[in-house]
Structures are given as C-alpha cells and as structure tokens.
C-alpha cells in the first residue's frame, strides 16, 4: 500500500514538519498484521511557485494508492485546484486532506471537493497511523466501511454521505518520533522543530486559542535531538512552539543546553512573550554568542482596550523594558510584530502602537494585517466588529468599524516602506537621523509612502542603488538644506553592507585621491595597524577586501572591513582613520 504525504510550501527554503512527523509516527507504530498489505509511506514537497501541471505530472508518475495533502491558508487554493485535476488522472487514488485550513469546516470542504475521500482534523499522527492500518488491512475498496471507529476524521461513507467522527484526544508529545535522520534532504532549507504543542493563552485571532491543551516534549529527548542538529552544523533551527517561554523550567533547560553546546554556527529561533522573561533567563541571554539565538516577539498592539478585547495577556511596559535590555547587549536579533485591523484600533491608535514599538528599535518590525482564521474567536466576533475580510485565503482584513479600506491601503504602503527601508537593515544610520526631522516614525514612513505613490515608485522592482537615490530625493523634498549631510550618511550605510567596487551614482566623487589610497594600503601592508587577520594578504588583496571613504560630516576617513562583519546584521567592521 503506497501512501504519499504531500506538502506544498510557500517557499523553497521552507520544509513541512507535519508530513515528516506523520510519516515518522506511522513507520514507528504501524506494525503489519498477518495478511495485510505491506506499507510504504513517503513524502513529497513542492512550492506554490511551481506550475500545477508540474506537480500533477510528478504525482501521476508516483502512482500512490493514497495521497494526503497538508493544507494551510497559503496553499489551499493551489491544493483544491490540484486535487480536482488529480482525481481525473488517478481516479482510483484515495485523496485525504489535513491541516488547519480544512479542520474546522471539513463538511464544507468535502461538499466542495467531491474527489476527496476525507479530512483529518487537528493533530494527525495517530489518525494517519490508524488510516494506514485500515488501508493495509482492508485494501482501498473496503476502507469506507472501516472508518466509523477512527477519531479525528470527517469522511464519505459507503453510501456517499458525509460522516463526522469525534475529534481525537491529543498525543503525548514525547511519543512522536524524531523526524530528522538524513539532513541532506534539508540542505539549504529552514529546519523546523517543536518542543511543545498548544498555548496557555487565548488570543482571539489565533487557532492555538481553540485548543489550550499545552504539552511539552521530554527535555532529555529535546537535548538529544538538538545535539543532532548541533553535530550536523545545521545553519538554523526554528522552534514552532507558540509561546516557547510559557514554562520557565522547560525554556531555561533548553536555552542553557544550546548555550553550553554552541558549535559557533547554528542559530535557534524562538517565538516568545517578552514580558514573561525573568532575571535568570535574561542573565543567560547576556552571555550567549552573538547570533546563537533570535527572538520573535508578538506585541500586536499597545492599545489597552485592544489587548483586552483580543484576550491577549501582555504587560507592554515590562515587555518594552525586556526588549531594551536584550537590545543593549547587542548579541540577539529581535523581531517584533504588530497587527493592523484589530478591534478598537483606528488609525490614530495604530500610529501610537507603531511609534511605541519603533521606539524599542527592534532589528525587524513586522507590520502584519489581521487574518480571520476559520474556527477562531475573531471569526465569531466579526459582525460585532464590523470586520470585513477577503473571502479567499489568506482571509485578510479589508475594513473594520475603526479602520476603512482606504486606511488599510495606507497602512499597506507604510508596510512596504518599513520592509524596504527599515527591515532591510541597509539604511540604519540615515534613518536614525532622519526620524528627527518628522513628528514621529509613523509620520516619516507615511510621508515616504506618499512620495513613492506620487512619483509612481510603488510596485516597481528597483535595483538596490536606486532605493538610495529615491530616499535621497525624498530627503531633498523634505529638508533640502540638509541634502548633502544625508547623502553622506547614505554613502556610509551603502558601504557598511556593500563591498562595491563600482561607485553608485548618488555617492558622487570619491574624496580620496588614488595617491592617498595607494599610500594608505602600502603603509598598512607594512604596519598592520588597522587590519588584524590579514597577515597573509598583500596591499592589493587588502584593498579588495576593504573600502576607504572620506566623510565631511564626520571629519574623518572610515575604513570598512568586510572580512570581519557583525554576525547579527552583516555590517562591516569600521575604523576611524586620521589621514
């Protein structure tokens, strides 16, 4: 019996933990019974950027007896189109769906997709294993009569009707096998890992609030598995735990372990609640290698009425203090989230939330838009909030009582400007000064959005140097008398990240002569005053791996060293040179 678990990911670098977990569980717990068909389970991963025909051909060639699709908001439209065509070319293949996008309206899914046999609802490991036993024992033809005892599914019965079975009780997470063996399969991909399932909180926009049965994987197992990643020198391990630090003992054991077994390469990503961090955890953070961990912190809103209405538990003042303390250590990347479209959040309120979070100077500020997920409390309350959202995935907010569609479009433009000019990390010195020219950070990005729209720069693929030129043009329109000062700051930002030997147009003429450059590198080759670690390099190699630039605004010459970059933001090391 050939069963194929199929994932259609948003990007090539993503991997799908769910299908690998289901496969590992079935292989561990499905013991063939006498007279049963042998079980063969495999996984297939694709992306939504591929052509549906490409997937259709590949799946046809595999000829599975049963095929299961993992369904999320980013791939459900693709999956529905694909399974409709797949049933035409593989009419005998049984098609099953699973995942959050089909779990909460399974009957409607089966009504909409007549070629699908059933839906696995919620946590899928034991449900999938039981289906595997049934298929191997009964063969495809006798399966419908055997499904009434399988918890966690909605399916077509032998009479063609739709039957709903009760949801399944949750698993002991420690019973789920470790899914990673051959890391070659995950080369150049993000590796996902979970040490807990469920969430203790009840945020109304999140499906984790539907099931609060929080469980933790045994920490002894977790340590063994993390050591596997460390030994394999995996670049990044991304924990999918909803609030990793909701249990202090569990979090502290894991953070201590990865700190003590750091291989100097692997980065671990955690989604946390900053206001829950205590002194012991913060002290440990301060001792970690730069780049060992990175933190994603959901602020969502700083409006107390909004936070209360969405049933979120957060002490913003405590969270802000914690974020600042971590930032001041300079060794951990912090990614802070805001959500536009929440109840009681109008444009003025969102502006305050934005400015509050921007003041914390996170490494990234993610301005997201509310997605009204099936099965969430937010969906139940949408009429009360005047909440109108897109009918198709990703069910994104269009307007609310407090926010018009025009407001949403305005925030979309601001989001684009934040992504390009803040989250890219390419304009840090310029933005630090430019913010002071405006009433608030929100106002600056809003003015920049308006400039982009007026100049028809939106929705255009600009080369990197063009983004600097556009920003300089914007600055000139706002504070013309300071244009030259900001041009130099932009040049500084450009060379912080870019070892460019072709000088960009906005940078103007180089203020150092060829003779001055030659003299500096000849002297540095002999004295090694500024460039330690380059002992094997001659003057020409030194010049290729560095850049020298004179800045009037600093009254100094700056040496940019590209071999020794900051591990968090990849900025070049800089030295002030008197010459």
N, C-alpha and C positions, 0 to 999 in steps of 0.2 A: 504494500500500500504506500504509494508515493504522495507525501503531503508537503506542500510548499508554503512557507511563511513569507509573505511579500511586504516589503516596505517601500514607500515612495517618499523620499526625504525632500526637504526644502532646498538643500544644497548638497553638493558632492562631499564636502568636508564633514557633513553630519552622518551619524550612524544611528540605527534604531535599536535601542536597548530592548524594547518589548519583544521583537521577533526572536532575538537571540536568547532571551530569558525563557520564552515559551519552548523553544527548541531544546535548550539545556534541561529544562524540567521534564519534558516528555521523554528524552533519552535516558534520564535517570530513573524515572518512576514507571514507565510503560514496559513492564516485563511481558514478553509474548506468551500467550497461553497456547496450550496444545491445540493444534488445528487452526490457529489464527494465521492470517497473512503476515509476512514479515513487515515491519515498519521502517520506512525511510523518510526522515524529515530533513528538510534543507531550507536555507534562507536565500532570498533574492532581494537585493537593494538597488533602487533606481532613484532618479530625482524628477521633480516636476518640470525641470527644464528640458527633459528628453521628449521626443515626439511620441505620442501614444502608440503609433504604429510600430515603433521600435520595440516597445515593451510587449505589444501584442505578439509580434513575431517571436521574441525570445521566450515568452511564456508558452506559446504554442509548441515550440521545439522541445521544451522541457516535458510537456505532456503529463502534468500531475493528475493524480486521481482526485485530490482535494487541494484547493488553493485558498489561503486565508490572507486577507488584506488588513493592515494596520491603518486605522482611519483617524485623521486629525483635521482641524479646520483648514490647514494649509494644503491638504491633498485630497479632500473628499470629492471635490468636483472632478478631479482627474480620475480618482478611483471609480466613480459612478460611470463616467464615460467608458473607461476601460472594461469594467465587468460586463457592461451591456454588449460590447463587441466580442469579448472573450467567450461569452456563452454561445455565440453564433459559430465560432470556430472550434470550440471544445464543448459540445453540448452534453457530453457525459460527465464532465468535470463538476464536482460539487464546490460551490463558492460560498465561503463564510467571511463575514466582516467582524471586526472588533475594534476597540479603542473608544476614546471619549466622545468622538463625533457621532457615533452610532449607538452608544449605550443607553442614552436617555430618551430616544424616540424610535426604538427598534421596530415597533409595529409599522410606523410610517415608512421606515427605510425599506422593509420587505414589501410593503404595498407599492412603493415607488420603483423597486428593482425586482421584477418577477424572476430574474435568473439567479437570485441569491437564495441559498438554502436556509441561512440562519445568521443570527448575530450573537456573538459572545459579549456579554455585558460585564463591565467592571474588570476586576482583577482576573487575568486569563489563564494563569499557569495550570491550575488543576482542571479547569473547564476544558482547556485544549487537550490535556493528557487524557481526560475521560473520553473526549471525542475520538482521539487516536485509538483508544482501546476498542471503542464501538466499531469504528471503520475497519480495523484489522480483524475483528471478530465476526462482523455481520456482512462485510462487503458493502459496496456503495448502495446496492439496491435495497437492502434490508434495513438501512440506517433509520429512516423516519420513525419506524415503529419502536426504536430503542431509545429515543431521545427524551421521553417523558420524565425520566429519572435524573436528567442532567441539570443541575442547578446552574444558574447564570447564563441561560440562553433564551432567545426568542427564535422560533423556527417554524418551518412549514411542515405540518403533519401529513400523514399518508393520504388524507382526504383533500389536501390542497389548501386547508385553512391555516391560520396563523395561531400558534400556541405560545403562551408566555409562561416560562418557568420562574420560580422564585430566584432572587439574587443569591449568590453563593457567599458563605461566610469567608472572611479574609484568612489568608495564609499566615503561618509563622514565617516571617521573612528569612530567618536563618535556614529554612528548609529549601530555599531556592538555590540551585547550584550556581557557582561562579561561571559566568558565561564566556570569559576570555581564556583562550588557550594559545591560538596562533595569532600573534599580534601583527603578522604580515598582512592579514586581512584588513587591519585597521590603520595601515600606514597612510599618512597624510590626512587622517580623519580625527575628529574630536572623539575621545573615548568617554562614554557616559557610565556613571556608577551610582548605585543607590545604597545608602546605609540605613535608610528609614523610609517608611511609607505612611501617608496620611499627614494631617496637620492639626495642631491643637486649636487653631484659630478658625474664625467663621466669616472671613471676608466675603461679601455678598457677590462679588464678581468672579470668584474662583471656584472651580469644581472641587477643590480639596475640602471646601467647607461642607460639601454634601456628605462626605464620609470622614468622620473625625476619629476613626479607629487607628490611632497612631501606634506604629510598631517599629522596633529597632532591630537591626541585624546584630548578632552577637559580635562584640568588639574584637574578640580573638580572631574570628573569621575575617572581619574587616581588615585587621592588621596584616594577616597573611596575604590577602588579596591586594592590598595597597603595596606590599613589598614586591609582589609580582610586577606591578606597574613600574615601581622604582627600579627593580633589576632590569626590566626591559627598556628603561630610559625613555618611557613614553613622554612626549612633549607636554601634553595637557590631559588631566583627568577632571571631568566636570561632574560634580555631585548633583544629582537631580532631586535630592531631598528638598521638600517645600520650604521648611524653616530649619536649617541644619542645626542651629544652636538652641533649639527649644528645650533640649535636655543637656544641662551643663556638663554632667559627668561624661556622657557619650561624646559630646563635641570635644571636650578637653582631652580625652584619651586619644582621639584621632589626631587632633592638632599637635599634641605632644609627640606622637609617633612619627608623623611625617617630618616634624622639625628635627627629631633625633636621627632620622634615617634619610635625610635630604641627600640626593645624588647630585645636586648642583644644576639640574636640568629640568626635572618635572615640575610643572605648575599645577596646583589644585584650585579649582573654582568652587565657591560655596555661595549659596543664597541664604542670607541670614537676616535676623532682626537686630539692628544695631543697638537698640535700647535694652536688649537682653544681655549684652556682653558685660562681664564682670571684671574686676581688677585682675584676677588670676589669668583670664584669657587675654586681656589687653597687655599684661606684662609679657606673656609668651609671644604675642604678636610682635612686640618691640624687638625681640631677639631673633626673629626669623630672617633668613636670607632674602634680600630684595628679589621679588618675583616668585618666591616659593608658593604663596597663595594669592588669590584675588577674591574680592568680595562683591557680591551683588546685593544691594540693599533697597528694598521697596519702600519708599516714602509715600508715594501715590498722591498725597495732598497734605497741606499743613493747616487746612481749614478744620477747626474742631467739630463743626456741625457735620461736615462731610465725613470725617473719620468715624464719628459716632454712627452716622446713618449707614455706612457700608459695613458696620460691625467689625471695624478694624481696631485692634489693640495696639496703640503706639504712643509712647511719650516722646514727642518730637524734640523737646529740649534736651532730653537725655541722649537721644539718637544723634542730635547735632553735636553735642559735646564729644561723643564717642568718635564720630566721623572725623572731627577736627584733630583729635588726639592721634588717631591712626594716620591721618594725612601728614601730621607734623613729623612722624617717624620716617616718612619718605621711603618705605620699603614694601608697601602693599597697594596694589591697584584697587580703587573703589569705583563701582558703577552704581549710580543712584537713579531710581526710577520715579517718574511722575505719570499719572493717568489723567488725560483730559476727557471730560464727559461724565464725570461722577455727579451724583446728586448734590445740590446746594452749591455747586462750583460754577459761578458765572465767570465772565472774562476778568473782572477785577480780582475775584478770589483766586483764579488760576494764576494771574500775574503775581500775586503775593506768594503763592506756593512756589512758583518758578524762581522768584528772586530769593526766597528763603533757602532753597536747595542750591541755587547757583552760588550763594554766599559761602557755602561749605567747600567750594572748589573741588568737586569730585573729578576723578580722571575722565569719567564719562557721565553725561546727564542724558538719560533716555526719556524723551518726551513721547509717550505712547498714547494710544487712543482706546477708550473702553471698547471691549469686545463682549457682546451679550451672549454668553455661552448657554447652550441648551442644558437644562437641569439646574442652573444656578439660581440663587435667590434674586439676583439682579433681574433675571428674565421674568420672574414672577411679579416684580415691582415696576415693570416698565411703563405700565399705564399710569400709575401714580406719579411717576417722574416725568411724564410726557416724553418718554425715551423712545425715539425712533431710530432704528438701525437698519443696516443693509440686510436684505433677505437671504443673500447668499454668503457663504464663508468669505471673510472672517467675521461676519456679523458686526461690523464696526459701527460705532455711533455716528448718526447723521445730525441729530439735534436732540435737545432736551428742553425742559421748562426754563432752564437757566442759560442755555447756550444755543444760539441759532446755527443754521448750516453755514451762514456766512462767517460766524465766529470760528467754526470748525475749520473752514478753509484757511482762515487767517492763521490759526494755530498750525495747520499743515505746513504753511510757508515758513513759519518760525522753526518748526521741527527740522525742515530742510537746512536752514541756516545754521542751526545748532550742530547738526550732523557734519556739515562741511567745515565750519569754522571753529567749533569747539571740540567735538568728539574726535576729530581727526588728529588733534594734538599738534597741528602744524603751525599754529598762529598764537602760541601761548603768550609770548612777551608782548606782542601787539595788542591782544585782547585785554591783557591786564591793565594797560594804559588807556585803551580806547573806551572801556566801560566808564571811565571817569568823565567822559565828555557827554554822557547821557544821564537822564534821571534815574535809570535803573537798567540792569542787564536785560530784562524783558523788553524795555523800550528800545535798546540798541538793536537787538535781534529783529524786533518788529520793524524798525526803520530800515534795516538791511534787507528784510523780506520785501518791503515796499519798493526799495531801489531796484532789486532784482526784477520785480514784476514790471516796473516802469521801463526798464531797459531790455525787456524780453530775454533775460538771462535764465529764467526758470525753465526746467525740463530740457536743459541742454547739457550734453556731455562735454564739460570744459576740461582742457588739459590742466595739469597742476599749476603751472606758472600763470595761467590765465586767471585762476582763482585769486592769486595775489594781486594781479593787475586790477581785477574787478573790485577787490576790497580797497585798494589804494584809490581808485576812482570814487568809491563811496565815501572814503575819508575826506577826499578833496572837496566833495559836495557838502560835507557837514562842517568841516573845520579847515578851510583852505590854507589858513596861515600856518598850520602845523603839518602840512603835507610832507615836507622834506624830513621832518622828525620821524613821522610814521613810516615813510619809505625806508629809512634806515632800520627801523625795528622789524619791518617785513623782511629785509635782506638778512638780518640776524636770524629770524625764525627760519628762513629758507635754508640757510647753510647749517643750522642746527640739525636738520634732518637729512639734508641732501648733499652728498659729495659730488656736486655738479661741476664739471669742467667746462661746460658751455654756459656762459653767463646769461641769466634771464634778462629780458629787455627792461623790466621795471627796476632792476638793480642799478642801472646807469653805468657810468665808467668806473673802473677799478681805481681806487685812490692810491694804491701802492704801485710803484714802477717795477718793471722787470728786474732792474738792478737791485732794488730793495728786497724783492723776493729771493733773488739768487743769493744775495749776501746772507739773508736770514738762514736759508737752508744749508749753505756752506758752513756757517758757524754752528748750526745745530748738529750737523753731521759730526763735528769735532767735539762739541761740549756736551751734548745730550742734556741740555738744561730743562727742556720742557717735555720731551718725548721719551719717557722711560718705556722700555719694552720694544723699542725699535732698533735695538743694538745691531741686528743683522741687516738693517736697511741702509742703503746709501741715500744721498741727497735727493736723487730723482724719485726713489721709492717713497721717501718721506713726503715729498711734495704731492705724490699721487694719493696718499692716504690721509692727507690733511688739507686744510684750506686756511689762508691768511687773509683777513679783511680789516680795513681801517674804518672806524666809526667815529664821525664827528660828534654825535650826541653823547658818546662815552668818553671822548678824548683819548681813546685807547685803540690799539690794534688787537684783534682777537684771533687766537689760533683755535681752529675747530679740529678735534682729533676723532676720526671716525672708527678707529680700531677699538677705542675704549668708550663704548656707548652706555648710557643709562639703561639697565635691564628692564625698567618699567615702561619707559616711553621712547626708548631708542634714540634719544637725543645725544649728539656728540659731546664728549668732554670738551670744556672750553678753558683756555688760559688767556689771561690778560698780558699782553706783551708791550713793553716800553720800547718804541722804536720810531 
